[in-house]
Structures are given as C-alpha cells and as structure tokens.
Amino acid sequence: MSNEIKNTAITAAGYLYQNRQGLKRLCDWLDAPTRYARVKFE
C-alpha cells in the first residue's frame, strides 16, 4: 500500500477549498450587500 498522495487529490482539495471560500463570500455579501462594491470569481 502506497503512502503517496495523488496529485489529483491535491487539485480536487484545492478546488473544493476555493468553492467553499467563494460560497462563503457570496453568503456574506447577501447578508450585508453594502459590505462589498463588487464580487468577482475566476
């Protein structure tokens, strides 16, 4: 059994983190619309 972490697992974890951060920011923006002038995602 290998103890190596696959590159695809690292990439998927990064995408999941980015998606969660974006969702958190959108929820924050919906809670207080005047807090941000603009929200941009890449």
C-alpha positions in Angstrom: 0.0 0.0 0.0 1.4 3.4 -1.0 1.6 6.4 1.3 1.9 8.9 -1.5 -0.8 11.5 -2.1 -2.0 11.6 -5.6 -1.7 14.9 -7.5 -5.4 14.7 -8.5 -6.4 14.6 -4.8 -4.5 17.7 -4.1 -6.1 19.5 -7.1 -9.6 18.4 -6.1 -9.0 19.6 -2.5 -7.9 23.0 -3.8 -11.0 23.3 -6.0 -13.2 22.4 -3.0 -11.5 25.0 -0.8 -11.9 27.7 -3.5 -15.5 26.8 -4.0 -16.2 27.0 -0.3 -14.5 30.3 0.1 -16.4 31.7 -2.8 -19.7 30.5 -1.4 -18.8 31.9 2.0 -18.1 35.3 0.4 -21.4 35.2 -1.6 -23.4 34.4 1.6 -21.6 37.2 3.4 -22.4 39.6 0.5 -26.1 38.5 0.6 -26.2 39.1 4.3 -24.8 42.6 4.0 -25.0 43.9 0.4 -23.3 47.2 1.2 -20.2 45.4 2.5 -18.7 44.9 -0.9 -18.9 47.0 -4.0 -18.2 44.1 -6.3 -17.6 40.3 -6.1 -15.6 38.6 -8.8 -14.8 34.9 -9.3 -12.3 33.3 -11.7 
